Amino acid sequence: MFPTISGLRKLFPESVIHLLCSRINEPLFQSIKEVEKTMVYRSGRQFWNALKETKYDLFYNPKDHPSITAFKISKNVRADVKVCIAHRRMEQHYNHGLTLNNTYRILEKNSMILRAYDLDFTIKSFFPNTELNSPKNENQISINLSSGSELRKWSLENWITLIALVLKKNKHFRINLFVNGKDLHLAKQIEKQFSSA
């Protein structure tokens, strides 16, 4: 959502951005200076009251699939224009459905509203190019240690056990570890464990 929020701010510098999110993501979105207000969509009556108290110019739902919650939100939000990703079950609740044109990356799906306003953009990955689709690198395994919720994260011991099993099966495998800053210590400990492997 970061490119979408940033792009909307560039398009509409005077706009006020409110964001609907889950409780686990709220602290992350609260830290973004462009977001004036966050609302947790599973907080019951408090959420529904907060949703109705503001009249919006634009309501954008970046999800590419229908849900009961999204239907209820679109029905209750007060907005001049409601936009979603095109889907036959969602469009009846919105003014406009944006067509994906074979866009598969989640960042591009989330940012479809920017393309609708003719704001072109290029998404640059912060992961290094390891050419994972190339046959010459068929003995590579990449692991993103920072993906997923904190509630579902694996312990360091689990990662070490998994990597040990992989290397036991084929010692020629190259393991690529991707981490966010907060998980760098995990990668260093794993690297230390297997530095001689």
PEJOCOR-V745969 format. One record per residue. N is the residue number from 1. RES is the residue in one small letter. PHI is phi in degrees with one decimal (none if undefined). PSI is psi in whole degrees, -180 to 180 (none if undefined). D_FIRST is the distance of its C-alpha to the first C-alpha in Angstrom with 2 decimals. Layout:
# PEJOCOR-V745969
N|RES|PHI|PSI|D_FIRST  N|RES|PHI|PSI|D_FIRST
This chain:
# PEJOCOR-V745969
1|m|none|-17|0.00  2|f|-59.3|-47|3.82  3|p|-62.3|-35|5.69  4|t|-65.8|-47|5.19  5|i|-62.3|-47|6.18  6|s|-62.4|-43|8.61  7|g|-65.1|-41|9.87  8|l|-64.3|-37|10.63  9|r|-64.7|-39|12.38  10|k|-66.5|-40|14.36  11|l|-66.8|-43|15.34  12|f|-127.0|79|16.34  13|p|-59.8|-26|17.33  14|e|-92.6|3|19.18  15|s|-72.3|158|16.60  16|v|-111.1|123|15.84  17|i|-106.3|122|12.34  18|h|-109.5|144|12.57  19|l|-129.1|131|9.97  20|l|-93.5|133|11.32  21|c|-154.3|176|10.71  22|s|-84.1|163|13.18  23|r|-60.8|-38|15.67  24|i|-68.5|-29|14.86  25|n|-90.6|-11|11.25  26|e|-57.6|-47|12.56  27|p|-58.3|-36|14.05  28|l|-62.9|-49|10.98  29|f|-72.1|-29|9.24  30|q|-65.9|-24|12.83  31|s|-81.3|-7|13.16  32|i|-87.6|122|10.83  33|k|-63.8|-26|13.54  34|e|-73.4|-19|11.81  35|v|-92.9|114|11.24  36|e|-81.1|-34|14.82  37|k|-146.5|138|14.87  38|t|-114.4|147|13.30  39|m|-133.1|127|15.09  40|v|-85.5|120|15.63  41|y|-75.6|-3|16.41  42|r|-113.2|30|19.15  43|s|-104.1|24|21.14  44|g|68.5|-143|23.79  45|r|-57.6|-36|25.64  46|q|-57.3|-43|23.95  47|f|-65.0|-48|20.59  48|w|-63.8|-36|22.41  49|n|-67.1|-44|24.38  50|a|-63.7|-37|21.47  51|l|-64.4|-37|19.74  52|k|-83.0|-16|23.03  53|e|-78.2|-15|23.93  54|t|-114.8|140|21.69  55|k|-99.0|121|22.11  56|y|-102.2|151|18.98  57|d|-77.8|-41|19.21  58|l|-137.0|134|16.11  59|f|-120.5|123|14.39  60|y|-121.1|125|11.55  61|n|-107.6|108|11.02  62|p|-81.6|-2|8.59  63|k|-69.4|140|10.79  64|d|-99.1|16|13.37  65|h|-146.0|153|16.19  66|p|-76.2|154|18.23  67|s|-152.7|154|18.76  68|i|-60.9|-42|21.29  69|t|-60.2|-44|18.90  70|a|-63.0|-39|16.83  71|f|-61.9|-47|20.28  72|k|-63.5|-41|21.47  73|i|-63.8|-49|18.53  74|s|-63.1|-31|18.84  75|k|-71.4|-34|22.57  76|n|-96.1|-22|22.52  77|v|-71.0|139|19.95  78|r|-96.4|103|21.89  79|a|-142.4|143|20.22  80|d|-64.8|-42|22.02  81|v|-130.6|130|19.64  82|k|-117.3|126|17.58  83|v|-125.3|140|15.44  84|c|-139.3|172|14.31  85|i|-75.8|134|14.21  86|a|-57.0|128|17.98  87|h|-160.7|133|19.85  88|r|-57.9|-29|23.44  89|r|-86.6|-13|23.02  90|m|-101.3|-33|20.10  91|e|-60.0|-27|21.25  92|q|-64.6|-19|24.15  93|h|-99.2|-2|21.95  94|y|-129.8|162|20.04  95|n|-79.2|-34|21.41  96|h|-139.3|142|19.55  97|g|-117.5|123|18.21  98|l|-87.7|130|16.37  99|t|-82.9|137|18.00  100|l|-78.0|-29|16.25  101|n|53.9|54|19.23  102|n|58.0|32|19.13  103|t|-85.5|125|15.55  104|y|-111.1|-28|14.95  105|r|-72.3|136|12.13  106|i|-61.1|-37|9.04  107|l|-62.5|-38|6.92  108|e|-70.3|-38|9.55  109|k|-62.7|-48|9.59  110|n|-60.2|-32|6.18  111|s|-94.4|12|7.42  112|m|-56.2|-31|10.87  113|i|-61.4|-33|11.27  114|l|-68.3|-40|11.56  115|r|-64.7|-35|14.25  116|a|-62.5|-30|15.92  117|y|-93.2|15|16.49  118|d|61.3|27|17.83  119|l|-94.6|104|15.46  120|d|-79.6|152|15.78  121|f|-152.8|158|13.72  122|t|-121.9|132|14.32  123|i|-95.0|125|12.12  124|k|-108.6|125|14.14  125|s|-75.8|141|14.26  126|f|-89.2|-3|15.26  127|f|-82.0|142|17.56  128|p|-67.5|154|21.08  129|n|-80.3|109|22.55  130|t|-104.9|7|24.96  131|e|48.7|55|25.93  132|l|-68.9|-19|25.63  133|n|-89.1|-3|26.77  134|s|-85.2|132|29.94  135|p|-57.8|-30|33.12  136|k|-65.2|-17|34.38  137|n|-108.1|30|31.70  138|e|-68.2|-14|32.42  139|n|-97.3|32|33.36  140|q|-114.5|142|29.92  141|i|-128.7|131|27.64  142|s|-111.7|136|24.19  143|i|-127.9|127|22.79  144|n|-97.3|101|19.42  145|l|-71.1|-17|20.68  146|s|-98.5|2|17.38  147|s|-81.8|155|15.63  148|g|89.5|171|15.74  149|s|-75.0|152|16.44  150|e|-59.8|-29|19.12  151|l|-70.5|-24|21.28  152|r|-108.8|5|21.49  153|k|-68.0|144|21.88  154|w|-81.7|152|25.09  155|s|-78.3|162|27.71  156|l|-56.8|-41|28.97  157|e|-61.3|-39|32.16  158|n|-63.6|-43|30.50  159|w|-64.2|-43|28.83  160|i|-62.4|-43|32.19  161|t|-61.6|-46|34.03  162|l|-62.1|-47|31.81  163|i|-64.0|-39|32.09  164|a|-61.4|-41|35.83  165|l|-64.2|-42|36.27  166|v|-63.5|-48|34.54  167|l|-69.4|-28|36.67  168|k|-66.6|-37|39.75  169|k|-71.9|-39|39.34  170|n|-151.4|104|38.83  171|k|-70.4|-8|39.29  172|h|-88.9|-4|38.11  173|f|-64.6|142|34.48  174|r|-108.0|126|32.13  175|i|-101.0|120|29.31  176|n|-99.8|125|26.11  177|l|-107.8|128|24.12  178|f|-111.2|133|20.51  179|v|-142.4|155|19.44  180|n|-89.1|163|17.17  181|g|-49.2|-43|19.38  182|k|-67.2|-19|20.19  183|d|-106.0|10|21.57  184|l|-58.9|-36|23.60  185|h|-60.6|-34|26.76  186|l|-63.8|-46|26.45  187|a|-61.5|-41|26.41  188|k|-65.5|-39|29.37  189|q|-68.2|-39|31.33  190|i|-66.2|-43|30.83  191|e|-60.7|-42|31.82  192|k|-63.3|-41|34.85  193|q|-61.6|-37|35.83  194|f|-112.6|18|35.89  195|s|-61.4|-28|36.87  196|s|-90.3|-9|40.26  197|a|-79.0|none|38.98
